[in-house]
Structures are given as structure tokens and as C-alpha cells.
Amino acid sequence: MVSSTSPGPSAYMALGGSFERIVVQPWTQLETYANVQIAAEVFITDGTSPHVGSAWLTNSVGAGATNANVIATADFTFPVAATSSAAVPMTVMFGGLTLGPGTYYLILTGDTVNANARGWRANAAATVVTANGITTEKQRFADNLGFGVLNTGFVPASTFVEPSSNALLLFTVTGDLANVPEPSGMAMVGLVGLLLVGFVRRVAAG
């Protein structure tokens, strides 16, 4: 569905920390996909204790977003990286989802415990591959430094702004294109059904 990856060293967008930073990555799809798995390359260089983050998947963000827009939520543990630019495996945020046509938002943040570098990998040279009918948008963020408007009570309702950097977040969305009958096939099914009903009626009549 979507693959945004980088073979070399990457920068990052900070998550959580004293800035309480929240980062969101949108994409839009025109088809229904099943068995959807969503992963992101997150990391931390502080291995002294586990640091946790939170993830949301929604179909809306901003002041108008409500709990009705939340598709899934999960907590995750930041994997430890040797340096702030060293690659780490993608962390799976969600799996087993079925997503219909629409726009979706992957929202990540981290705990506010002081730590060394911690964030979501991003790279201006990222290779982005999408399936037919899927498009991505540039990431957005909000924090307590005056970028956007934080809503700590309900994170998806924060007001997000685009960063000035042209680096693209590293993440993947995989899934199986759902089997939707072609219009001609659906018409054939309907015709067969009508013929069967007529046959049953004739048998019942005599």
C-alpha cells in the first residue's frame, strides 16, 4: 500500500519529550484493504529504561475530531538505536485492520520523561512507493513551543502544522486489496437470483 523507506542514515522528528511533540502522517486510499498492518521507524538512544509512546489511527484530525473518528489506539516501546542516525527495524503499531476508501492519519507521540534523542525517522531522500489509488501527504506536527495547538486531553483534536524540512517520515502500510465484485459480476449475480426466484414460484404454482 505505502512504503516510505531510506537505505542510508536518517534525520528524525522528535516525539514527546519536554516539547510534548505529536507527529501525524496522512494518506488517502480509493480502495478497501484487509489485513492492514501499519509500522513506523521510531527510536531512542537512551537505553537506561524503557520509554513508551502512543499511537492513534483516525480518519480525521484537528479541532473537529472526536472519539468517533478513532479507528485504533495502541502503546509501543521505543527501540534503542546506537546513534540518532542509526537504522532500527520498523515498529508495528497496528495490524489486522480493514480500511475502506478514505483519508487516514497515523498519529504518534512519546512520553514526556527526559531522555536522549527520541523520535520518528525522516529522510529527504526517502523512497516512497504507493499502490494504485493511494497518495500520501506531508507530515504535520504540534508541540508546546507554539507550533500548532496541542490538545493534551484528546491528541487527535490538536491543530497540526507542516514542518519547514522536506524530509519524509519513514513508515509502511501493508494489506490485501479486498475482493469487490466487478459491476458486471454483480449484475450477473442479481440476474441469477431473479431467475431462481422465478423458477421457485413456477414450481410452487404447479
MIMIMAR-405007 format. One record per residue (C-alpha): residue number from 1; x, y, z. Coordinates in steps of 0.5 Angstrom, whole numbers. Example, Ala and Ser with C-alpha at 12.3 -4.5 7.8 and 13.67 -1.06 7.14 Angstrom:
BEGIN
<i=1 | c1=25 | c2=-9 | c3=16>
<i=2 | c1=27 | c2=-2 | c3=14>
END
This chain:
BEGIN
<i=1 | c1=0 | c2=0 | c3=0>
<i=2 | c1=5 | c2=5 | c3=2>
<i=3 | c1=13 | c2=4 | c3=3>
<i=4 | c1=17 | c2=10 | c3=5>
<i=5 | c1=24 | c2=8 | c3=7>
<i=6 | c1=31 | c2=10 | c3=7>
<i=7 | c1=37 | c2=6 | c3=6>
<i=8 | c1=42 | c2=11 | c3=9>
<i=9 | c1=43 | c2=15 | c3=15>
<i=10 | c1=37 | c2=19 | c3=17>
<i=11 | c1=34 | c2=25 | c3=21>
<i=12 | c1=28 | c2=25 | c3=25>
<i=13 | c1=22 | c2=29 | c3=28>
<i=14 | c1=22 | c2=29 | c3=36>
<i=15 | c1=17 | c2=25 | c3=39>
<i=16 | c1=14 | c2=27 | c3=46>
<i=17 | c1=19 | c2=30 | c3=51>
<i=18 | c1=19 | c2=36 | c3=54>
<i=19 | c1=16 | c2=39 | c3=48>
<i=20 | c1=11 | c2=34 | c3=48>
<i=21 | c1=11 | c2=34 | c3=41>
<i=22 | c1=6 | c2=30 | c3=37>
<i=23 | c1=7 | c2=28 | c3=29>
<i=24 | c1=2 | c2=26 | c3=24>
<i=25 | c1=3 | c2=22 | c3=18>
<i=26 | c1=-4 | c2=22 | c3=13>
<i=27 | c1=-5 | c2=18 | c3=7>
<i=28 | c1=-11 | c2=17 | c3=2>
<i=29 | c1=-14 | c2=11 | c3=-1>
<i=30 | c1=-19 | c2=10 | c3=-6>
<i=31 | c1=-20 | c2=2 | c3=-5>
<i=32 | c1=-22 | c2=-2 | c3=1>
<i=33 | c1=-16 | c2=-6 | c3=4>
<i=34 | c1=-16 | c2=-12 | c3=9>
<i=35 | c1=-11 | c2=-15 | c3=14>
<i=36 | c1=-8 | c2=-8 | c3=14>
<i=37 | c1=-1 | c2=-7 | c3=18>
<i=38 | c1=2 | c2=0 | c3=20>
<i=39 | c1=9 | c2=1 | c3=22>
<i=40 | c1=14 | c2=7 | c3=23>
<i=41 | c1=21 | c2=7 | c3=24>
<i=42 | c1=22 | c2=10 | c3=31>
<i=43 | c1=28 | c2=10 | c3=36>
<i=44 | c1=31 | c2=13 | c3=42>
<i=45 | c1=38 | c2=13 | c3=44>
<i=46 | c1=37 | c2=12 | c3=52>
<i=47 | c1=37 | c2=5 | c3=54>
<i=48 | c1=37 | c2=6 | c3=61>
<i=49 | c1=30 | c2=5 | c3=62>
<i=50 | c1=24 | c2=3 | c3=57>
<i=51 | c1=21 | c2=9 | c3=54>
<i=52 | c1=14 | c2=9 | c3=51>
<i=53 | c1=10 | c2=12 | c3=46>
<i=54 | c1=3 | c2=12 | c3=44>
<i=55 | c1=0 | c2=11 | c3=37>
<i=56 | c1=-7 | c2=13 | c3=34>
<i=57 | c1=-10 | c2=12 | c3=27>
<i=58 | c1=-16 | c2=16 | c3=26>
<i=59 | c1=-20 | c2=19 | c3=20>
<i=60 | c1=-20 | c2=26 | c3=22>
<i=61 | c1=-15 | c2=31 | c3=26>
<i=62 | c1=-16 | c2=38 | c3=28>
<i=63 | c1=-21 | c2=42 | c3=33>
<i=64 | c1=-27 | c2=38 | c3=30>
<i=65 | c1=-24 | c2=31 | c3=31>
<i=66 | c1=-28 | c2=26 | c3=36>
<i=67 | c1=-27 | c2=19 | c3=39>
<i=68 | c1=-32 | c2=17 | c3=33>
<i=69 | c1=-26 | c2=19 | c3=29>
<i=70 | c1=-21 | c2=14 | c3=32>
<i=71 | c1=-20 | c2=7 | c3=29>
<i=72 | c1=-15 | c2=4 | c3=33>
<i=73 | c1=-10 | c2=6 | c3=39>
<i=74 | c1=-4 | c2=3 | c3=42>
<i=75 | c1=2 | c2=4 | c3=46>
<i=76 | c1=9 | c2=2 | c3=44>
<i=77 | c1=16 | c2=2 | c3=47>
<i=78 | c1=22 | c2=6 | c3=43>
<i=79 | c1=27 | c2=1 | c3=40>
<i=80 | c1=34 | c2=3 | c3=42>
<i=81 | c1=39 | c2=6 | c3=37>
<i=82 | c1=46 | c2=6 | c3=38>
<i=83 | c1=46 | c2=13 | c3=35>
<i=84 | c1=41 | c2=18 | c3=33>
<i=85 | c1=42 | c2=17 | c3=26>
<i=86 | c1=43 | c2=9 | c3=26>
<i=87 | c1=37 | c2=5 | c3=23>
<i=88 | c1=33 | c2=1 | c3=27>
<i=89 | c1=27 | c2=-4 | c3=25>
<i=90 | c1=20 | c2=-1 | c3=24>
<i=91 | c1=16 | c2=-2 | c3=30>
<i=92 | c1=9 | c2=-5 | c3=28>
<i=93 | c1=4 | c2=0 | c3=31>
<i=94 | c1=-3 | c2=-3 | c3=29>
<i=95 | c1=-5 | c2=-10 | c3=25>
<i=96 | c1=-11 | c2=-14 | c3=23>
<i=97 | c1=-15 | c2=-8 | c3=20>
<i=98 | c1=-20 | c2=-7 | c3=15>
<i=99 | c1=-20 | c2=0 | c3=12>
<i=100 | c1=-24 | c2=3 | c3=7>
<i=101 | c1=-24 | c2=9 | c3=2>
<i=102 | c1=-22 | c2=15 | c3=5>
<i=103 | c1=-16 | c2=19 | c3=9>
<i=104 | c1=-13 | c2=16 | c3=15>
<i=105 | c1=-8 | c2=19 | c3=20>
<i=106 | c1=-2 | c2=16 | c3=24>
<i=107 | c1=-1 | c2=20 | c3=30>
<i=108 | c1=5 | c2=18 | c3=34>
<i=109 | c1=8 | c2=22 | c3=41>
<i=110 | c1=12 | c2=20 | c3=46>
<i=111 | c1=13 | c2=20 | c3=54>
<i=112 | c1=15 | c2=27 | c3=57>
<i=113 | c1=21 | c2=23 | c3=61>
<i=114 | c1=27 | c2=27 | c3=60>
<i=115 | c1=31 | c2=22 | c3=55>
<i=116 | c1=37 | c2=23 | c3=50>
<i=117 | c1=35 | c2=23 | c3=42>
<i=118 | c1=28 | c2=20 | c3=41>
<i=119 | c1=23 | c2=21 | c3=35>
<i=120 | c1=21 | c2=18 | c3=28>
<i=121 | c1=26 | c2=17 | c3=23>
<i=122 | c1=25 | c2=22 | c3=17>
<i=123 | c1=30 | c2=23 | c3=11>
<i=124 | c1=29 | c2=28 | c3=5>
<i=125 | c1=32 | c2=22 | c3=0>
<i=126 | c1=27 | c2=17 | c3=2>
<i=127 | c1=24 | c2=13 | c3=-3>
<i=128 | c1=16 | c2=13 | c3=-3>
<i=129 | c1=12 | c2=7 | c3=-6>
<i=130 | c1=5 | c2=7 | c3=-6>
<i=131 | c1=0 | c2=2 | c3=-9>
<i=132 | c1=-5 | c2=5 | c3=-15>
<i=133 | c1=-10 | c2=10 | c3=-12>
<i=134 | c1=-6 | c2=11 | c3=-6>
<i=135 | c1=-3 | c2=18 | c3=-4>
<i=136 | c1=1 | c2=21 | c3=2>
<i=137 | c1=1 | c2=28 | c3=4>
<i=138 | c1=7 | c2=31 | c3=8>
<i=139 | c1=7 | c2=30 | c3=15>
<i=140 | c1=5 | c2=35 | c3=21>
<i=141 | c1=6 | c2=36 | c3=28>
<i=142 | c1=4 | c2=40 | c3=34>
<i=143 | c1=8 | c2=42 | c3=41>
<i=144 | c1=8 | c2=46 | c3=46>
<i=145 | c1=13 | c2=51 | c3=43>
<i=146 | c1=8 | c2=55 | c3=39>
<i=147 | c1=8 | c2=50 | c3=33>
<i=148 | c1=1 | c2=48 | c3=32>
<i=149 | c1=-4 | c2=48 | c3=38>
<i=150 | c1=-3 | c2=42 | c3=43>
<i=151 | c1=-10 | c2=38 | c3=46>
<i=152 | c1=-7 | c2=34 | c3=51>
<i=153 | c1=-14 | c2=32 | c3=53>
<i=154 | c1=-15 | c2=29 | c3=46>
<i=155 | c1=-9 | c2=29 | c3=42>
<i=156 | c1=-12 | c2=28 | c3=35>
<i=157 | c1=-16 | c2=34 | c3=36>
<i=158 | c1=-9 | c2=38 | c3=36>
<i=159 | c1=-8 | c2=43 | c3=31>
<i=160 | c1=-2 | c2=41 | c3=27>
<i=161 | c1=2 | c2=45 | c3=22>
<i=162 | c1=7 | c2=43 | c3=17>
<i=163 | c1=15 | c2=43 | c3=18>
<i=164 | c1=20 | c2=47 | c3=14>
<i=165 | c1=24 | c2=41 | c3=13>
<i=166 | c1=23 | c2=37 | c3=6>
<i=167 | c1=25 | c2=30 | c3=10>
<i=168 | c1=19 | c2=25 | c3=9>
<i=169 | c1=17 | c2=20 | c3=15>
<i=170 | c1=19 | c2=13 | c3=14>
<i=171 | c1=13 | c2=8 | c3=15>
<i=172 | c1=10 | c2=3 | c3=12>
<i=173 | c1=3 | c2=1 | c3=11>
<i=174 | c1=1 | c2=-6 | c3=8>
<i=175 | c1=-5 | c2=-10 | c3=7>
<i=176 | c1=-9 | c2=-14 | c3=2>
<i=177 | c1=-14 | c2=-11 | c3=-3>
<i=178 | c1=-21 | c2=-13 | c3=-2>
<i=179 | c1=-24 | c2=-17 | c3=-7>
<i=180 | c1=-30 | c2=-13 | c3=-9>
<i=181 | c1=-34 | c2=-16 | c3=-15>
<i=182 | c1=-34 | c2=-12 | c3=-21>
<i=183 | c1=-40 | c2=-9 | c3=-23>
<i=184 | c1=-42 | c2=-14 | c3=-29>
<i=185 | c1=-41 | c2=-19 | c3=-24>
<i=186 | c1=-45 | c2=-16 | c3=-19>
<i=187 | c1=-51 | c2=-16 | c3=-25>
<i=188 | c1=-50 | c2=-23 | c3=-26>
<i=189 | c1=-51 | c2=-25 | c3=-19>
<i=190 | c1=-57 | c2=-21 | c3=-19>
<i=191 | c1=-60 | c2=-24 | c3=-25>
<i=192 | c1=-58 | c2=-31 | c3=-23>
<i=193 | c1=-62 | c2=-29 | c3=-17>
<i=194 | c1=-68 | c2=-27 | c3=-20>
<i=195 | c1=-68 | c2=-33 | c3=-25>
<i=196 | c1=-68 | c2=-37 | c3=-19>
<i=197 | c1=-74 | c2=-34 | c3=-15>
<i=198 | c1=-78 | c2=-34 | c3=-22>
<i=199 | c1=-76 | c2=-42 | c3=-22>
<i=200 | c1=-79 | c2=-43 | c3=-15>
<i=201 | c1=-85 | c2=-39 | c3=-16>
<i=202 | c1=-87 | c2=-43 | c3=-22>
<i=203 | c1=-85 | c2=-50 | c3=-18>
<i=204 | c1=-90 | c2=-47 | c3=-13>
<i=205 | c1=-95 | c2=-46 | c3=-17>
<i=206 | c1=-96 | c2=-52 | c3=-20>
END
